[in-house]
């Protein structure tokens, strides 16, 4: 288990592998992922992000995510693979 700074580094370092992070108190199907913005301007639809962003993934799909103060200061983040299974 790590702090949010290390968890965010895990997402950024594994950007092309679709890594995830999560807190153990969350429902098992919930994880945070770093979604890549489309780099190719002609194929990007209006309203799509122009920069990478964090999303919460669950059985309901993906939604943009902004961490709370409690989540930012938590030291029990789990580093996960793309399926949400802890890797450490």
C-alpha positions as CSV (number, residue, x, y, z in Angstrom):
1,X,0.0,0.0,0.0
2,X,1.3,3.4,-1.0
3,X,0.4,7.1,-0.8
4,X,-1.5,8.9,-3.6
5,X,1.7,10.4,-5.0
6,X,3.1,6.9,-5.6
7,X,-0.3,5.6,-6.9
8,X,-0.5,8.5,-9.4
9,X,3.1,7.7,-10.5
10,X,2.0,4.1,-11.1
11,X,-0.7,5.2,-13.4
12,X,1.5,7.6,-15.3
13,X,4.4,5.0,-15.6
14,X,2.0,2.4,-16.9
15,X,-0.1,4.7,-19.1
16,X,0.1,2.3,-22.1
17,X,-0.7,-0.8,-20.0
18,X,-4.1,0.5,-18.6
19,X,-3.0,0.2,-15.0
20,X,-5.4,1.1,-12.1
21,X,-5.3,2.1,-8.4
22,X,-7.9,1.7,-5.7
23,X,-8.6,2.0,-2.0
24,X,-9.4,-1.2,-0.2
25,X,-12.5,0.2,1.4
26,X,-14.2,0.7,-2.0
27,X,-16.5,-1.8,-3.7
28,X,-14.4,-4.5,-5.4
29,X,-15.4,-3.4,-8.9
30,X,-14.3,0.3,-8.4
31,X,-10.8,1.5,-9.6
32,X,-9.2,4.7,-10.8
33,X,-7.6,4.7,-14.2
34,X,-5.7,7.3,-16.3
35,X,-7.5,7.8,-19.6
36,X,-5.5,9.0,-22.5
37,X,-6.8,11.9,-24.6
38,X,-6.9,11.4,-28.3
39,X,-3.9,13.0,-29.9
40,X,-5.2,13.1,-33.4
41,X,-7.2,16.3,-33.9
42,X,-9.2,15.3,-36.9
43,X,-10.7,12.1,-35.2
44,X,-11.4,13.8,-31.9
45,X,-15.1,14.6,-31.5
46,X,-16.2,18.0,-30.1
47,X,-16.1,18.0,-26.3
48,X,-13.6,15.2,-26.0
49,X,-10.7,15.9,-23.6
50,X,-7.5,17.3,-25.0
51,X,-5.4,16.1,-22.1
52,X,-5.1,12.8,-20.1
53,X,-7.6,12.6,-17.2
54,X,-8.5,10.4,-14.2
55,X,-11.6,8.3,-14.3
56,X,-13.4,6.0,-11.9
57,X,-14.2,2.7,-13.4
58,X,-17.0,0.4,-12.1
59,X,-19.6,-2.0,-13.4
60,X,-21.6,1.1,-14.5
61,X,-18.8,2.4,-16.8
62,X,-16.4,5.3,-16.6
63,X,-16.9,8.8,-15.1
64,X,-14.4,11.6,-14.7
65,X,-12.9,11.6,-11.2
66,X,-11.4,14.2,-8.9
67,X,-9.9,12.9,-5.6
68,X,-11.2,14.3,-2.3
69,X,-8.8,15.5,0.4
70,X,-9.3,12.2,2.3
71,X,-8.3,10.2,-0.8
72,X,-5.3,12.5,-1.6
73,X,-4.0,12.0,2.0
74,X,-4.7,8.2,2.2
75,X,-1.6,6.0,2.5
76,X,-3.4,2.7,1.7
77,X,-3.7,2.9,-2.1
78,X,-3.4,-0.4,-3.9
79,X,-1.5,-0.5,-7.2
80,X,-3.5,-2.7,-9.7
81,X,-3.5,-4.1,-13.2
82,X,-6.1,-3.1,-15.7
83,X,-8.6,-5.5,-14.2
84,X,-8.3,-3.9,-10.7
85,X,-6.3,-6.8,-9.2
86,X,-3.5,-5.6,-6.9
87,X,0.0,-6.1,-8.3
88,X,2.0,-5.7,-5.1
